[in-house]
Amino acid sequence: MAKNWQDISLALAGVFQSTALVDQIARSGYLPSEPYQCAIASLFEQNPNSTEAVYGGPNGLDMGLRIMAQLLDNRPDKEHPNTMRYVMGVLHLQKKLNKDTQSLSFIAERLAQSQRQAEHFDNVTHDSVIANIASAYSESISRYKFRIQVMGDASYLQQQRIAEQVRALLLAGIRSATLWRQVGGSRLDILFHRKRLLRAAENWLQEIN
């Protein structure tokens, strides 16, 4: 069966977007609101009709697609130097989580709770929503031996609000990694099929622009 590279590249762009945002906030203390909202909102799309529906269409992943295309093409990105390492870390964590049914059901419960909060505040990135998502990450995935070491400015990373945003974004990255596997993605694609992923990402970017 032929792989659907468009779906695979879009889901992988979701991983790149979440991890690039982690890289950006850890180093600068700044989060662009639209990509951030897209990443967090994807956590609440549990039964989507399509890959695009998880992100509200490809436009929400403009940042992820651009950074993914740049890094897959081996062009350095000074603003997101740690992103590729975070992407590989997220893919590894997703694989571990996928075998951990207890943590999966715990996270699902907490996300349902967070979704109700988001509806109450009419804001998916409300501080209370993010704190709840972050604690779901802390109480499950943070307990694995393997951890993603986030590099950045200590003055930002020591702030509770930013630490919670980082954890929530890492969980969003894992959600995209789950989708990526569901549509046929594998780590070997990143090693051996970069050109196909790159071409698919460029197709999406042309559609957006």
C-alpha positions in Angstrom: 0.0 0.0 0.0 1.4 3.4 -1.0 2.2 5.8 1.7 0.2 9.1 2.0 3.1 11.5 2.2 0.8 14.5 2.5 -0.8 13.2 5.7 2.5 11.9 7.0 4.2 15.3 6.4 1.3 17.3 8.0 1.3 15.2 11.2 5.1 15.4 11.4 4.8 19.2 10.9 2.6 19.1 14.0 5.5 17.6 15.9 8.0 20.2 14.5 5.7 23.0 15.4 5.2 22.0 19.0 8.9 21.3 19.6 10.0 24.5 17.8 7.7 26.5 20.1 9.4 24.7 23.1 12.7 25.8 21.6 11.5 29.3 21.1 10.0 30.0 24.5 12.9 28.3 26.3 15.4 30.6 24.6 13.4 33.9 24.3 10.4 33.7 26.7 8.1 34.4 23.7 5.4 32.3 22.1 3.6 33.3 18.9 -0.1 33.0 19.7 -1.5 31.3 16.5 0.9 28.4 16.3 0.6 28.0 20.0 -3.2 27.8 19.9 -3.1 25.4 17.0 -0.7 23.0 19.0 -2.8 23.1 22.2 -6.1 22.8 20.4 -4.8 19.6 18.6 -4.8 17.8 22.0 -8.6 18.1 22.1 -9.2 16.6 18.6 -9.5 13.0 19.5 -11.8 11.6 16.7 -11.0 13.8 13.7 -12.4 13.1 10.2 -9.0 13.8 8.6 -5.4 14.7 9.5 -6.1 18.3 8.5 -9.0 18.5 10.9 -6.7 17.9 13.9 -5.1 21.3 13.1 -8.1 23.2 11.7 -6.6 22.9 8.2 -3.0 23.3 7.1 -2.8 27.1 7.7 -2.4 26.5 11.5 0.8 24.5 10.8 2.5 27.1 8.6 5.3 27.5 11.2 5.8 23.8 11.6 5.9 23.1 7.9 8.4 25.9 7.3 10.8 24.8 10.0 10.4 21.1 9.1 11.2 21.9 5.4 14.3 24.0 6.5 15.7 21.3 8.9 14.9 18.3 6.6 16.8 20.2 3.9 19.8 20.5 6.3 19.5 24.3 6.4 20.4 25.6 9.9 17.8 27.5 11.9 19.4 29.9 14.4 16.0 30.6 16.1 15.3 26.9 16.7 18.7 25.1 17.1 17.4 22.4 19.4 14.2 21.5 17.5 15.5 18.4 15.6 16.7 16.9 18.9 13.4 17.6 20.6 11.5 16.1 17.6 13.5 12.8 17.9 12.9 12.8 21.7 9.2 13.3 21.3 9.0 10.4 18.8 10.8 8.2 21.3 8.5 9.2 24.2 5.4 8.6 22.0 6.6 5.1 21.3 7.0 4.4 25.1 3.6 6.0 25.9 1.9 3.9 23.2 2.7 0.8 25.2 1.7 2.3 28.5 -2.1 1.8 28.7 -2.4 3.1 32.2 -0.7 6.4 31.4 -2.7 6.7 28.1 -6.1 6.4 30.0 -4.9 8.8 32.7 -3.9 11.4 30.0 -7.2 10.9 28.2 -9.1 11.7 31.4 -7.1 14.8 32.1 -7.4 16.1 28.6 -11.2 15.7 28.8 -11.1 17.7 32.0 -8.8 20.3 30.3 -11.2 20.5 27.4 -14.1 21.3 29.7 -12.0 24.1 31.2 -11.1 25.4 27.8 -14.8 25.6 26.9 -15.6 27.3 30.2 -12.9 30.0 29.7 -13.5 30.0 25.9 -9.7 29.9 25.5 -7.6 26.7 24.8 -4.5 28.5 26.1 -5.9 29.8 29.4 -3.4 29.5 32.2 -5.6 27.0 34.1 -6.0 24.8 31.0 -2.2 24.8 30.4 -1.5 24.1 34.0 -3.8 21.0 33.9 -2.3 19.7 30.7 1.2 20.3 32.1 0.4 18.4 35.3 -0.9 15.5 33.2 2.5 15.4 31.5 4.4 15.6 34.8 2.4 12.8 36.4 2.9 10.4 33.5 5.5 11.0 30.9 8.0 12.8 33.2 8.3 9.6 35.1 9.9 7.7 32.3 13.7 7.2 32.5 14.2 9.0 29.2 13.5 12.7 29.4 13.9 15.6 27.0 16.5 18.0 28.3 15.1 21.5 27.3 17.9 23.9 26.7 17.4 27.7 27.1 17.6 30.7 29.3 17.3 29.7 33.0 15.5 32.9 33.8 12.7 31.8 31.5 12.7 28.1 32.3 12.5 28.7 36.1 9.2 30.6 35.7 6.3 28.3 36.5 4.1 29.6 33.7 6.8 28.9 31.1 7.6 25.5 32.5 3.9 24.6 32.2 3.7 25.9 28.7 6.8 23.7 27.7 5.2 20.6 29.2 1.9 21.3 27.5 3.7 21.7 24.2 5.6 18.5 24.6 2.4 16.7 25.1 1.0 18.3 22.0 4.1 17.1 20.2 3.4 13.6 21.4 -0.2 13.9 20.2 1.0 14.8 16.7 3.6 11.9 16.9 0.7 9.5 17.6 -1.2 10.8 14.6 1.9 10.6 12.5 2.3 6.9 13.3 -1.4 6.3 12.7 -1.2 7.7 9.2 1.9 5.5 8.4 4.9 7.6 9.6 8.1 6.0 10.9 11.5 7.2 12.1 13.0 5.6 9.0 11.2 8.1 6.9 13.3 10.9 8.5 16.5 9.0 7.7 15.7 7.6 4.2 12.7 9.6 2.8 13.6 13.2 3.6 13.1 14.3 0.0 9.5 12.9 -0.1 8.7 14.6 3.2 10.3 17.8 2.0 8.3 17.7 -1.3 5.1 17.1 0.6 5.8 19.9 3.1 6.5 22.3 0.1 3.2 21.3 -1.5 1.4 22.2 1.7 3.2 25.5 2.0 2.2 26.3 -1.6 -1.4 25.5 -0.8 -1.3 27.8 2.2 0.3 30.7 0.3 
